[in-house]
Amino acid sequence: MIGNAKRVYALTGFTVEIRPRGFFYKKTYADDGWRGPYSSMASVTLMLAREFLREIVRRDEPHRLPQ
């Protein structure tokens, strides 16, 4: 267990595409499909922030201190 040591996470890249129906995104180097449409740039960036949060929580879970 790392404990309270400094931890840095490099997060995967995402690609955002603007189409006539709205904004779509996907992981840049993954074979999964596009997600969307989202009506605004703010909406798609909020979804990307949620993806980043899930990824950080997943990676940090083994190092969390008991509460």
Secondary structure, DSSP 4 states (H G I P E B T S, - for coil): --TTS----PPPPEEEEEETTEEEEEETT-----EEEESSHHHHHHHHHHHHHHHHHHHHGGGPPP-
